């Protein structure tokens, strides 16, 4: 169940409000009478949203697996990162991010 709280809505009393789940149309708008839906009304989402969700989940799983492998290596004493390589990667990434902001 999703609760929507909009402080811009103006007053109907609780006694005059339609039951939860009722869809209403303000008086004076063209279309079907208030509270009635047409047979063809529907919402459709593209397959892109599903593909995007799957890609993000896979990326998250890959990242978690990489972190777990690094943790095992570190605890076993096999992980010795290069300070030079780490600092270079941080500076490169920071400059790349900042360069993107400067173009705007």
N, C-alpha and C positions, 0 to 999 in steps of 0.2 A: 504494500500500500504506500502510495506517495502522498505526502502532505505538501500543499502549496500554500505559501504565506506571502501575500502581496499586499503591502501597505498602501498601494495606490488604488485598491478597490474601494468603491463607495457603497454605502449602506443598504444592505438588506438585513432585516432582523432575522434572528434564528428561526422564529416562528414562520416567517414568510419565505424562507430559503427552500429550494427544491431538495428532495432527498439526495444523499450522496450517490454519485455515479450518474446523475441526470445531466444531460447536455442541453443547455439552453442557448437561445439566440436572442439578443436584445431586441426589444420591440422596434419596429421601423426599419429593420434591415431587410433587404430583399432576400428571397429564398423561401424555404419551407417555414411553416409556422413554428413558433417557439417550442422547443422541446422535442421536435420530430426530426428524425434523420431519414435521409433517402436510402433506398436499397443499395445504391452504388457507392456509398461513402466507405472509404478505406484509407489506411496508411500503408505505404510501401517503402521499405528501406532497400537500398541497393546491396548487391552481394559484396561490394567493396568493404562495407563495415565489418562483415564477417571475416574477410581476408585480412583486413588490418588488425583485427583482434587476434587472429591466429598468428600473424607475423610478430606482433608484440609479445605474445605469450611464449613463442619459440625463442625470441631474443632474450627474454627474461630467464627462461630455463637455461639457455646457453651461458648467460652471465653468471647464474647461480652455480652452475657446474664448474665454471672456470674459477670462481672464488673458492669453492670447496676444494678444488685441486691445489690451489695456491696455499690454502690453509694447511692441508696435509703436508705439502712440501716444506712449509715454514716450520711446522711443529717437528718434522723429522730432521730439520737442519739442512735441507737440500735447497732452500730458497735464499739466494743471495743477489738481490737486485742491484743493478749498477746505478749509483747515484748520478753519474754523468748522463746516462740514457734517460733516467727518470726526469731529471731537471730539464733536459732538452725537450722531451715530450710535453712536459707541462708548459714550458715557454711557447713552444710551437702551437699547442692547442689554444693557449690564451691569446696569442697574436692572431690566430685564425678567427677566433670568436670576436675579438675586438675589431678586426678588419671588416667583418660582416656588419658590425654596428656603425662603423664610420661611413659606409657606403650609403646608408639610408638617408 
